[in-house]
């Protein structure tokens, strides 16, 4: 019985490590996407500030720079929504693993 308990404990530890790694990787992706959206938004806002003068603004509009930035921001927001949902699911999986660890400790105390 002790051998089976040790095997279960090892499986749960491995699942926890895997879930923690998944949450961390997704959090890094979410942070990266949020940073990219922030940079695009700042770039779009700099167009509105009109520091470059009328000719630069006219060329930017003529070449669709603002539309491209807006499209890139929307695409980033869509990616962010997907990654945020994946992150929420990964966090729930991690909670379940923690619960499994607690249950295993309740059923078969260490020692």
Steps between C-alpha positions, in 0.01 A plus 500: 500500500785738580653436158169584330471818709851606395418439133181707530691777675763505221231513232327791671831685542578455130152621405543804724837584346355465151199717588724765658719510189194531277361789707837677495544457123151632431552793739818591310304488172222719644755752630678507162174556310392775742837668455471483121149648512630779724781577255258506207261725692784737584601507135143577397473772760822659378337544158221699666743729677604646163862564591620406154304761312228495242700334220602204718143456621369516144747234387419278797128522422554457128701182557253360755736509796228582753266234357779243519574590861131474591479164324811378681356615834173316432688185398707527818186539708354186338820306578490638853143378549597150386813488717310640799243223467779242476664653807175482696460133405861427599447670837191287558701187416765610750232550766376145436853365541539689830169355610623152406812554710288608795269202463794263475648649818164461677456140392856389564696730732874529444717291719 
